[in-house]
Amino acid sequence: MHKEAFKASEAGNCAGEQGKFWEMHDMIFTNPKALKPDDLVKRAEVLGLDMIKFRGCLETGTTAAEIRKDMAEGQKFGITGTPSFLLAVVETPERVKAVRAVKGAQPYTAFKDAIEDLLKSLNK
């Protein structure tokens, strides 16, 4: 985790509140060195977001608790950075439980093997 990562995560979630999570995500990862708050605001402007809502969300930490919860879940699996992926099972319509992690930029076969292993363990 670098010093700008948390605010960048907030920017993604704030953009997501306006239906533009993936667009912000892609912009952040296209130039990951430009993550200061002013850079994030400029990206939101390019995306055509409602800037009053976006700035309010970013400045007040509206999505911070959600991000901290996600970080704690990832840390249970030893995840300390991106990219990382959690494989999960649906326990109830309201609850999904993460059970395995795939860390780092992995080839297709790593995901395939992890998913197949998970499915085998569920069928026992």
N, C-alpha and C positions, 0 to 999 in steps of 0.2 A: 504494500500500500504506500503510495506516495502522498505528499501533502495536499495535492489537489484532487485526489481520487474521490473523497467523500462529497465534495461540492459538485463534482462532475456527475456523480450518481444522483444527487438531488436534482440537478438540471435535467437528467433523463426522466426522472419520475415527474418532475414539474411539467415537462413537455408532454409526457404521457397523459397527464390530466386533461390535455387538450387534443389527445389522439395522435401525438407526434413522437411517441417514445422512440420507435425504431429510426425515425429520421434523425433525431438528436443523437441517438446511439451511433449511427453511421458517421455523422459529422464529428463526433468526439474521437472516434477511432481512426478517422481519416487524418487528423492532425492532433495526436495525443499530447503534444507539447504545449498547445494553446488551451489551457484549462483554467486560467484565472477567471474570476467572476465576470470581468468585462468581456472576456472571450466567449463565455457561455451566453451572455446576454446578446452579443452580436450574432451568435448562431441562432438564437431564438428569433431574432428579428428576421434573419434570412428565411427561417421556416414560416414566417408570417404568423407567429403566435400572438395572442393577446398579451401585450407586454406588461400591462398592469397586473394581470393574473400571474404571469410568469415571474416577474420581479417579486411580487408579494409572496409567492410560494418559495422562491429561492432565498429570499431575505429572512423569512420567518422560520425556516426549517420545517415546513409543513410535513415533509416526507421523511424527516430524519429518523423518527422512531422505527418506521418500516425498514429503512436501510440498516439500522443497527440490529434489528431482529434477523434480517437476512444474513448479515455478517456473522452473527453469533451462530446461526445454523451452519454456515460454511465452515466456521472455525472448529465445530464438532468433528468435521471430516478432514481437518488439517489444511483447509484451503486458505491460502494467504495472498492470492493474487488472481489475475485474469490471464488467459481464459481458464475457467474451471466450470465443471458441469456436475449437477447432482441428478442422480437417477432416483425416482421416487415411485411409490405405490399409492394408489388411492385407497384410503381406509374407509372413508364415508364420503358422501357428496360434498361435505364441507371441509374435509381434512385430507391432506396429502402428506405422506411421511417420506422424507429423504432417507435413502438406505445405502447408497453407494456414491462415490465420487470418481470423476475422470478429471485429472488435473493436467493443465497445460494444453498446448496445441497438439492434438493427437491425430493420427490418421484414422480413416474410416474404420479400419479393422479393430482399433482399440475400442471404439464405441460399440461396434457390432458384438465383439466378445463380451464386453461389460453387460450389455443388454441381454445377450443370450444367457450369461451366467445368472443374472438376476431372475430371468424367467424360469430357468431350471430350479433355482432355489425356491421360487414361489409354488412350483408344481410338486414339490415333495410332500 
